[in-house]
Amino acid sequence: MDASLKDLKPELLWKHFDEIRKIPRCSKHEERARAYVKDVAKRLGLPCEEDAAGNVLVRKSATRGMERAPGVVLQGHLDMVCEKNSDVVHDFTKDPIRLRRDGDWLLAVGTSLGSDNGIGCAMALAVLESKDLVHGPVEALFTVDEETGLTGAFQLAPGLLKGRLMLNLDSEDMGIVTIGCAGGGGTNIELPVKMAAVPKGSVSARVTVAGLRGGHSGVDIHEYRANAVKLLVRLLWSLARSHDVALVDISGGDKHNAIPREAWAEVALGKDALGALKALAREQQEADLSEFGTRDPGIKLAVADAGAAKGQALDAASSRRALHLLQALPHGVEKFSHDMPGLVETSTNLASVKLEGGALRLHMSTRSSIAPALEALRARIEAVCALAGAKVEQLEAYPGWKPDPSSRLVAVTRAVHKELFGKEAGVMAIHAGLETGIVGVKFPGMDMISIGPTLKNPHSPDERIDTRTVEECWRWTVALLERLARKGTAA
């Protein structure tokens, strides 16, 4: 086991997490993670099956005498968001995640940690392997490709799950019972562009925006952190109002569910405009820090001379359309809930932009707990794109999970928490997508909750997990399994 994990409890859980963090498992590439789960099941002699999508289900019989207890599904996802800082050398197709400790916090070295949802999978595996737990029939469901559209959950085979109580292990606040989540849908945007030789006598400059925190486009969106793509475009659009700017290349963001932390563009412009660009960058950095500094104190805008401009760039009309489109597209919180104060109802994330194949390609990720509001915002995005002459592909939306505060499983979960820790667990819905919404549609009548240890800044290199809460969540989970085995959901 990695030295940074050796003193952590429960040892069995951290042993599995240590193995998981060594396995490359970016979304859509979970083959080795699936193999690990199946190998554990084979070693333990537990029935295991894999469906056509690659989801893996392992069954464990009830503790003797608890065979008639209600079946419980433990659920987590095998994939992780693979993000790294630009100055970090790391190959997510083969390199293990490197770990470091900061007091009680566990982090990775310059990359996302993968505790979302590696820690939930490790917890389920520890339940499967433990010999001294009391529980009814257990099914451990390990889904794939959660982070890029919940496609594993979408393709779950009907009838696969026998249990009708589900503990989703993908929440990020210890002591909170999550009972609802937002739905969402992605939008792919393609703006055709025309290329032309860079204007004679023009110079080239590389503009970068870096130092942002980024974060999860659902659970962190309410913090109004800066979006690197939007800051970059704000600068270039301001310059283009008074100078000719030819866009040579642009790139920013990557994952649909991560707020862009870095972005850059190469532009061709007149020599007089280069000085104006540098002055604007200094002014905008001050303005950005004034606007976002409490959330993103590390914002840095830089302009580097790249000598005489050569080759091709977007022609004048294409450069204008591209900058106007990027400037006009929305990003951030659209509306807070009227029913649950403090809960974001609707938002969108301008997640990525790149110049590729003769087109400017963008991705937007939109979320809402109200389906009509989700589609209304996606329709507005489509209308903005139509004005710019861009093509739009609206990806299939996934359903939200409607909260049920009267759930018996919720009541029992909170009661167990109070018995263990002397205080009531909180109850909340979140502005992020969970697989529970899809499971609820596919398996009507499933009573579900989501719990987990405290995790901060998922989907970014700042991702960290509070190791103390991992042990607390383990105690809560195994005590809940015993309570459900002995008394079901009776009060």
VMD Tcl script that draws the C-alpha trace (Angstrom):
set ca {
  {0.00 0.00 0.00}
  {1.16 3.55 -0.75}
  {2.96 5.02 2.25}
  {0.49 7.91 2.46}
  {-2.37 5.45 3.10}
  {-0.83 3.05 5.62}
  {-2.16 4.69 8.77}
  {-5.72 5.13 7.45}
  {-8.76 3.16 8.55}
  {-10.55 1.02 7.60}
  {-7.55 -0.73 6.15}
  {-9.58 -2.94 3.80}
  {-11.30 0.05 2.18}
  {-8.03 1.92 1.66}
  {-6.39 -1.22 0.27}
  {-8.97 -1.28 -2.51}
  {-8.67 2.47 -3.11}
  {-4.90 2.06 -3.42}
  {-5.41 -0.54 -6.13}
  {-8.05 1.53 -7.92}
  {-5.89 4.67 -8.06}
  {-3.20 2.67 -9.90}
  {-5.63 1.72 -12.66}
  {-6.14 4.03 -15.68}
  {-9.88 4.62 -15.82}
  {-10.80 7.78 -17.66}
  {-14.41 7.76 -18.84}
  {-15.05 5.22 -21.62}
  {-11.76 3.45 -20.78}
  {-12.65 1.49 -17.64}
  {-11.63 -1.95 -18.98}
  {-8.94 -2.54 -16.36}
  {-11.14 -1.23 -13.55}
  {-13.88 -3.65 -14.58}
  {-11.32 -6.46 -14.65}
  {-10.21 -5.55 -11.13}
  {-13.76 -5.79 -9.79}
  {-14.31 -9.11 -11.52}
  {-11.01 -10.45 -10.17}
  {-12.03 -9.48 -6.63}
  {-15.39 -11.21 -7.07}
  {-13.70 -14.35 -8.41}
  {-11.23 -14.40 -5.52}
  {-14.10 -14.09 -3.04}
  {-16.23 -16.69 -4.82}
  {-19.08 -14.23 -5.40}
  {-21.46 -14.32 -8.38}
  {-20.56 -11.62 -10.88}
  {-21.97 -10.52 -14.20}
  {-21.20 -7.82 -16.74}
  {-23.85 -6.35 -19.02}
  {-23.47 -5.20 -22.60}
  {-22.52 -1.67 -21.54}
  {-19.74 -2.87 -19.25}
  {-21.52 -2.34 -15.94}
  {-20.47 -4.97 -13.40}
  {-22.79 -6.44 -10.75}
  {-21.53 -8.56 -7.84}
  {-23.89 -10.32 -5.47}
  {-23.19 -11.28 -1.86}
  {-25.53 -13.50 0.13}
  {-27.04 -12.30 3.35}
  {-25.46 -12.96 6.73}
  {-26.86 -16.22 8.13}
  {-30.29 -15.56 9.59}
  {-30.79 -12.37 7.55}
  {-31.83 -14.01 4.30}
  {-35.32 -12.48 4.40}
  {-34.08 -8.94 4.94}
  {-34.67 -6.45 2.13}
  {-32.03 -6.48 -0.60}
  {-29.71 -3.49 -0.71}
  {-27.87 -2.21 -3.80}
  {-24.53 -0.44 -3.21}
  {-23.72 1.66 -6.26}
  {-20.74 3.64 -7.52}
  {-19.11 4.44 -10.85}
  {-15.72 3.18 -12.04}
  {-14.66 6.08 -14.25}
  {-12.99 9.32 -13.19}
  {-12.52 12.78 -14.64}
  {-8.91 12.94 -15.84}
  {-7.65 16.49 -15.34}
  {-4.11 17.75 -14.81}
  {-2.26 21.02 -14.59}
  {-0.59 21.99 -17.89}
  {2.90 21.85 -16.35}
  {2.44 18.31 -14.99}
  {3.71 15.31 -16.94}
  {1.15 12.53 -16.52}
  {-0.23 9.98 -18.97}
  {-3.75 8.99 -17.87}
  {-3.63 5.93 -20.14}
  {-0.89 4.26 -18.12}
  {0.36 6.27 -15.12}
  {-0.99 5.63 -11.61}
  {-2.34 8.58 -9.67}
  {0.40 9.84 -7.34}
  {-0.77 10.63 -3.82}
  {0.18 13.14 -1.18}
  {-1.15 14.08 2.25}
  {-1.91 17.51 3.66}
  {-2.91 16.83 7.24}
  {-6.14 14.85 7.11}
  {-6.63 15.61 3.43}
  {-5.56 13.22 0.67}
  {-4.70 14.75 -2.72}
  {-3.03 13.83 -5.97}
  {0.16 15.39 -7.33}
  {-0.95 17.82 -10.03}
  {-3.90 15.73 -11.26}
  {-7.44 14.90 -10.25}
  {-7.49 12.32 -7.48}
  {-10.26 10.03 -8.69}
  {-11.86 9.81 -5.26}
  {-14.96 10.68 -7.30}
  {-15.98 7.87 -7.34}
  {-13.06 5.60 -6.53}
  {-13.75 5.91 -2.82}
  {-17.35 4.77 -3.28}
  {-16.23 1.76 -5.31}
  {-13.60 0.93 -2.69}
  {-16.27 1.06 0.01}
  {-18.51 -1.34 -1.92}
  {-15.59 -3.72 -2.50}
  {-14.71 -3.60 1.20}
  {-18.30 -4.56 2.06}
  {-18.05 -7.50 -0.35}
  {-14.78 -8.67 1.19}
  {-15.53 -8.09 4.88}
  {-16.27 -11.20 6.89}
  {-17.65 -9.61 10.08}
  {-20.53 -7.46 8.81}
  {-24.23 -8.08 9.37}
  {-26.35 -7.44 6.28}
  {-29.15 -8.75 4.12}
  {-28.69 -9.66 0.47}
  {-26.24 -7.19 -1.10}
  {-25.76 -6.26 -4.73}
  {-22.76 -4.10 -5.60}
  {-23.26 -2.26 -8.89}
  {-20.21 -0.69 -10.57}
  {-21.27 1.47 -13.51}
  {-19.20 2.88 -16.36}
  {-18.97 6.20 -18.15}
  {-20.84 8.20 -15.54}
  {-18.82 11.35 -15.98}
  {-19.44 11.90 -19.69}
  {-23.20 11.36 -19.76}
  {-24.20 8.57 -17.35}
  {-24.25 6.20 -20.30}
  {-23.61 3.10 -18.20}
  {-26.71 3.79 -16.11}
  {-28.73 4.57 -19.25}
  {-27.89 1.11 -20.59}
  {-28.56 -0.91 -17.43}
  {-30.41 -4.05 -18.38}
  {-34.03 -4.18 -17.09}
  {-34.42 -6.71 -14.32}
  {-30.71 -6.67 -13.46}
  {-31.23 -5.44 -9.90}
  {-33.21 -7.48 -7.39}
  {-32.95 -5.20 -4.36}
  {-35.33 -2.28 -3.89}
  {-33.19 -0.19 -1.54}
  {-30.19 1.59 -3.01}
  {-27.25 3.33 -1.37}
  {-25.53 5.43 -3.99}
  {-21.99 6.08 -2.70}
  {-21.24 9.13 -4.86}
  {-22.00 12.08 -2.57}
  {-19.40 14.52 -1.28}
  {-20.51 15.77 2.15}
  {-20.26 13.51 5.18}
  {-23.31 13.83 7.41}
  {-25.60 14.77 4.52}
  {-28.22 12.48 2.99}
  {-28.75 13.44 -0.64}
  {-32.30 12.76 -1.81}
  {-32.49 14.51 -5.17}
  {-30.40 15.79 -8.08}
  {-30.62 17.80 -11.26}
  {-31.14 16.46 -14.72}
  {-29.03 17.70 -17.58}
  {-28.05 17.59 -21.22}
  {-25.14 18.52 -23.41}
  {-25.01 20.66 -26.54}
  {-22.38 20.27 -29.26}
  {-21.80 23.40 -31.34}
  {-19.98 23.63 -34.67}
  {-19.26 27.00 -36.26}
  {-17.89 26.61 -39.82}
  {-15.00 29.00 -40.48}
  {-13.00 30.14 -43.49}
  {-9.23 30.41 -43.45}
  {-7.11 33.00 -45.21}
  {-3.48 34.09 -45.30}
  {-2.60 36.25 -42.30}
  {-2.58 39.97 -43.20}
  {0.78 41.24 -44.41}
  {2.88 42.94 -41.77}
  {0.90 41.45 -38.91}
  {2.48 39.99 -35.78}
  {1.56 36.93 -33.80}
  {0.73 36.80 -30.10}
  {-0.20 33.99 -27.75}
  {-2.72 34.91 -25.09}
  {-3.17 32.64 -22.06}
  {-5.51 32.56 -19.11}
  {-4.40 30.34 -16.24}
  {-4.38 29.95 -12.47}
  {-8.13 29.37 -12.10}
  {-9.63 26.83 -9.71}
  {-12.14 25.32 -12.12}
  {-14.14 22.63 -10.36}
  {-17.33 20.64 -10.86}
  {-19.79 22.36 -13.16}
  {-22.68 21.27 -10.96}
  {-21.70 21.29 -7.31}
  {-19.33 24.28 -7.64}
  {-21.30 26.42 -10.09}
  {-22.99 28.40 -7.30}
  {-19.60 29.73 -6.20}
  {-19.37 31.84 -9.36}
  {-15.80 30.78 -10.08}
  {-14.28 32.21 -13.25}
  {-14.38 30.36 -16.56}
  {-11.04 30.60 -18.38}
  {-12.68 30.47 -21.82}
  {-15.01 33.35 -20.98}
  {-12.14 35.46 -19.60}
  {-10.04 34.81 -22.70}
  {-12.86 35.76 -25.02}
  {-13.71 38.83 -22.97}
  {-10.18 40.09 -23.61}
  {-10.10 39.28 -27.33}
  {-13.59 40.63 -27.96}
  {-12.69 43.90 -26.23}
  {-9.62 44.24 -28.44}
  {-11.60 43.38 -31.59}
  {-13.95 46.31 -31.00}
  {-11.17 48.72 -31.97}
  {-8.56 46.63 -33.81}
  {-8.48 43.92 -36.46}
  {-7.92 40.55 -34.77}
  {-7.42 37.36 -36.80}
  {-7.89 34.19 -34.76}
  {-5.19 31.64 -35.61}
  {-6.04 29.02 -32.99}
  {-7.93 28.73 -29.72}
  {-8.33 26.05 -27.06}
  {-9.79 25.88 -23.59}
  {-11.55 23.47 -21.28}
  {-11.86 19.75 -21.77}
  {-14.49 17.86 -19.76}
  {-18.18 18.68 -20.03}
  {-18.59 18.64 -16.25}
  {-15.52 20.70 -15.35}
  {-15.37 24.50 -15.32}
  {-12.44 25.45 -17.62}
  {-9.32 26.38 -15.63}
  {-7.02 27.27 -18.52}
  {-7.45 28.62 -22.04}
  {-5.23 30.08 -24.75}
  {-5.43 31.62 -28.18}
  {-3.00 32.60 -30.91}
  {-3.92 35.73 -32.81}
  {-2.51 37.72 -35.70}
  {-2.81 41.50 -35.43}
  {-1.17 44.76 -36.34}
  {1.89 45.97 -34.47}
  {-0.09 48.85 -32.96}
  {-2.71 46.38 -31.71}
  {-0.09 44.31 -29.87}
  {0.58 47.12 -27.42}
  {-3.14 47.65 -26.97}
  {-3.60 43.92 -26.28}
  {-0.93 43.94 -23.57}
  {-2.45 47.01 -21.94}
  {-5.94 45.48 -22.06}
  {-4.62 42.26 -20.53}
  {-3.16 44.17 -17.58}
  {-6.38 46.10 -17.10}
  {-8.58 43.04 -17.43}
  {-6.51 41.00 -14.98}
  {-7.14 43.68 -12.37}
  {-10.83 43.76 -13.29}
  {-11.10 39.95 -13.21}
  {-9.43 39.79 -9.79}
  {-11.83 42.46 -8.56}
  {-14.77 40.41 -9.83}
  {-13.60 36.87 -9.06}
  {-10.65 37.32 -6.68}
  {-12.32 35.89 -3.59}
  {-13.04 32.70 -5.57}
  {-10.10 32.70 -8.00}
  {-7.21 34.66 -6.50}
  {-4.69 33.09 -8.88}
  {-6.05 34.49 -12.15}
  {-3.25 35.29 -14.61}
  {-3.60 36.78 -18.10}
  {-0.44 36.75 -20.20}
  {0.45 37.95 -23.68}
  {3.58 36.56 -25.32}
  {5.07 37.93 -28.57}
  {5.48 35.22 -31.19}
  {7.19 37.24 -33.93}
  {5.94 37.84 -37.43}
  {2.64 36.16 -38.20}
  {2.83 33.38 -40.80}
  {0.52 30.92 -42.43}
  {-3.24 31.11 -42.14}
  {-5.85 32.40 -39.73}
  {-9.61 32.71 -39.69}
  {-10.67 35.37 -42.16}
  {-12.08 38.62 -40.81}
  {-15.73 37.54 -40.95}
  {-15.05 34.16 -39.32}
  {-12.96 35.73 -36.54}
  {-15.76 38.20 -35.77}
  {-18.44 35.49 -35.74}
  {-16.35 33.23 -33.52}
  {-15.68 35.95 -30.95}
  {-19.29 37.18 -31.01}
  {-20.58 33.63 -30.49}
  {-18.23 32.91 -27.61}
  {-19.00 36.26 -26.01}
  {-22.78 35.76 -26.28}
  {-23.07 32.18 -25.04}
  {-24.18 31.99 -21.39}
  {-22.22 30.45 -18.55}
  {-23.04 30.00 -14.87}
  {-26.12 30.06 -12.67}
  {-29.34 30.87 -14.49}
  {-31.77 30.55 -11.59}
  {-31.99 29.41 -7.96}
  {-34.83 27.21 -6.73}
  {-37.92 28.82 -5.26}
  {-38.70 25.66 -3.28}
  {-35.28 24.90 -1.75}
  {-33.44 28.10 -0.79}
  {-29.78 28.04 -1.78}
  {-30.19 25.24 -4.33}
  {-29.29 26.08 -7.92}
  {-32.21 25.17 -10.14}
  {-30.77 25.84 -13.60}
  {-27.25 26.52 -14.89}
  {-25.00 26.00 -17.88}
  {-21.27 25.47 -18.37}
  {-19.35 26.65 -21.42}
  {-17.14 23.62 -21.07}
  {-14.75 23.59 -24.00}
  {-13.67 25.24 -27.22}
  {-11.19 24.17 -29.89}
  {-10.45 24.90 -33.55}
  {-10.49 21.65 -35.48}
  {-11.35 20.38 -38.93}
  {-12.32 23.71 -40.42}
  {-14.70 24.59 -37.60}
  {-14.83 26.12 -34.17}
  {-16.16 23.34 -31.91}
  {-17.72 23.99 -28.52}
  {-19.51 22.00 -25.87}
  {-22.10 23.30 -23.39}
  {-23.36 21.32 -20.41}
  {-26.73 22.47 -19.03}
  {-28.43 21.34 -15.82}
  {-31.79 21.86 -14.16}
  {-34.00 20.19 -11.60}
  {-36.99 21.23 -13.75}
  {-37.13 19.59 -17.18}
  {-38.91 22.46 -19.00}
  {-36.37 24.96 -17.61}
  {-33.55 22.73 -18.86}
  {-34.95 22.66 -22.36}
  {-35.73 26.39 -22.33}
  {-32.09 27.24 -21.62}
  {-30.85 24.76 -24.20}
  {-33.24 26.37 -26.70}
  {-31.77 29.81 -25.90}
  {-28.27 28.44 -26.54}
  {-29.50 27.05 -29.85}
  {-30.98 30.43 -30.80}
  {-27.71 32.24 -30.06}
  {-25.89 29.72 -32.23}
  {-28.38 30.19 -35.06}
  {-27.69 33.93 -35.07}
  {-23.98 33.16 -35.55}
  {-24.62 30.55 -38.24}
  {-23.46 27.66 -36.07}
  {-24.79 24.11 -36.20}
  {-26.16 22.59 -33.00}
  {-26.49 18.99 -31.80}
  {-28.61 18.63 -28.67}
  {-27.52 15.45 -26.87}
  {-30.05 13.28 -25.07}
  {-30.93 14.72 -21.68}
  {-30.81 12.60 -18.55}
  {-33.55 12.74 -15.90}
  {-33.30 14.35 -12.51}
  {-34.14 12.62 -9.24}
  {-37.18 14.09 -7.51}
  {-36.68 14.39 -3.75}
  {-38.92 12.30 -1.49}
  {-38.49 13.63 2.07}
  {-41.03 11.05 3.33}
  {-38.84 8.11 2.25}
  {-38.53 5.44 4.93}
  {-34.93 4.78 3.87}
  {-34.12 8.44 4.47}
  {-35.63 8.26 7.96}
  {-33.67 5.14 8.88}
  {-30.43 6.54 7.47}
  {-30.79 9.70 9.55}
  {-31.68 7.70 12.68}
  {-28.54 5.56 12.31}
  {-26.41 8.68 11.89}
  {-27.81 10.17 15.09}
  {-27.17 6.94 17.02}
  {-23.55 6.89 15.81}
  {-22.60 10.56 15.98}
  {-25.12 12.14 18.31}
  {-26.64 14.50 15.74}
  {-29.12 14.41 12.90}
  {-27.83 14.03 9.37}
  {-28.76 16.84 7.03}
  {-30.97 16.28 3.99}
  {-30.41 18.00 0.67}
  {-30.75 17.86 -3.09}
  {-27.79 18.75 -5.31}
  {-27.28 20.57 -8.59}
  {-25.36 17.72 -10.18}
  {-26.27 14.58 -12.02}
  {-26.43 11.29 -10.17}
  {-27.21 7.89 -11.61}
  {-30.08 7.59 -9.16}
  {-32.32 9.59 -11.50}
  {-31.91 7.01 -14.25}
  {-32.10 4.05 -11.86}
  {-35.37 5.43 -10.50}
  {-36.85 5.44 -13.99}
  {-35.53 1.98 -14.90}
  {-36.49 0.37 -11.59}
  {-39.74 1.98 -10.41}
  {-40.27 1.85 -6.66}
  {-36.56 1.83 -5.81}
  {-36.07 3.71 -2.52}
  {-32.74 5.54 -2.82}
  {-30.32 7.76 -0.96}
  {-26.82 9.01 -1.71}
  {-24.10 9.38 0.92}
  {-20.34 9.74 0.95}
  {-17.32 11.22 2.74}
  {-16.32 14.87 2.38}
  {-14.67 15.60 -0.95}
  {-13.66 19.02 -2.26}
  {-12.98 20.36 -5.77}
  {-13.81 17.23 -7.76}
  {-12.94 17.16 -11.47}
  {-9.84 19.29 -10.92}
  {-6.22 18.90 -9.76}
  {-7.35 20.47 -6.47}
  {-9.57 17.46 -5.71}
  {-9.11 16.30 -2.13}
  {-10.82 13.98 0.31}
  {-11.04 14.25 4.09}
  {-9.69 10.90 5.29}
  {-11.37 11.23 8.68}
  {-14.78 11.30 7.05}
  {-14.00 8.17 5.03}
  {-13.85 6.17 8.26}
  {-16.99 7.92 9.54}
  {-18.87 7.14 6.31}
  {-17.76 3.51 6.50}
  {-19.14 3.22 10.04}
  {-22.39 4.84 8.91}
  {-22.74 2.53 5.90}
  {-22.09 -0.74 7.71}
  {-24.33 0.28 10.63}
  {-27.08 1.14 8.17}
  {-26.71 -2.23 6.43}
  {-27.06 -3.97 9.80}
  {-30.08 -1.89 10.79}
  {-31.79 -2.64 7.47}
  {-30.99 -6.34 7.86}
  {-32.44 -6.55 11.37}
  {-35.40 -4.19 11.09}
  {-35.79 -3.22 7.45}
  {-37.16 0.29 7.06}
  {-39.40 0.03 10.12}
  {-39.36 3.10 12.33}
}
mol new
graphics top color blue
foreach p $ca { graphics top sphere $p radius 0.5 }
foreach p [lrange $ca 0 end-1] q [lrange $ca 1 end] { graphics top cylinder $p $q radius 0.2 }
display resetview
